[in-house]
Amino acid sequence: MTSNNVKVHPRMKELYKFFKYNGKVMDIIDYDPKVMDIFSRDVLKKIRNGDEDWEEMLPEGISEIIKQKKLFQRKKMPENK
């Protein structure tokens, strides 16, 4: 799919053409096709479920930052007394 052959809803077609003409829509050409099946929702689900496979799904160094900053961890709710 490219910016020239993407399907746009008929009501959005003129707006899309405006953005395309003004250089606000551009094709991504330098991507790694091997990672196209990785979705953030799947990574987040694995993190929350304690599945360590998520680390291999991210670019190098990102999993270390997530673990170091304790991102995406469930916080315990304070108990009401």
N, C-alpha and C positions, 0 to 999 in steps of 0.2 A: 504494500500500500504506500502510496506517495501523496504529496499534497495535490498532485494533478489528477489522481484517480480515486480519491477518497469519496465515499458516499456522504452527502450532506443533505439534511432534511430540506425539502423545498422552501420552507419559510426562512431558513437560515442561509440559503444559497447566495443571496446578494451580499449579506454581511460577510460570509466567508470569502467571497471574491474580493471585497473591499480589503480585508485583512491580508489576503494573499498578495494582492496588487501592491500594497504598501509595505511588504516585506515583514509582516508580523507573523506569518506562518511559513515555516521553513522545514524542509525534510531533515531528519536525523540520518546521517550517512556513516558515522563512525561508531557503530554499536557492535556489541558482541552477540551474535545470534544464539549462542549457547545459554544465555541467561534470560531469554525471552519467555521461558516458562516459569520463572520465579515471580511470585506475587507477594507483596508486602503482607497481605492478610494471612498467608500461609506461614510466613516467617514469624509473625507476631503470635500466631496460634501455637507454633512449636515452642517459642520462648515461654509463653504462659503455661504450657503443659509440661515444661521441664525436659523437652526433647532436645538433645544437644546437636542434632543434625542441622539446626538453623545456622550454626556458625559457618558451615561450608557453603551456605547459600549467599553469603554477603561478600563484598570486596574485602581484600586483605586489610586488616587493622580495624575494621568497623566493629566486629564482634568484641574485640578487646575494649573499645570505648564504651559499648553498651554495657558490658559486664562491670567495668571500672566505675561507671556513673550510676550503676544499678537502675538502668532504664527499663521500662516495661515490666517491672515487677509489681505484683499485687501487694498493696499495703494492707496490713491488718487494721481492721476497724477497732477503735477503742471500745472497751467493754463498758456498758452502762451499769452502774452499781445501784 
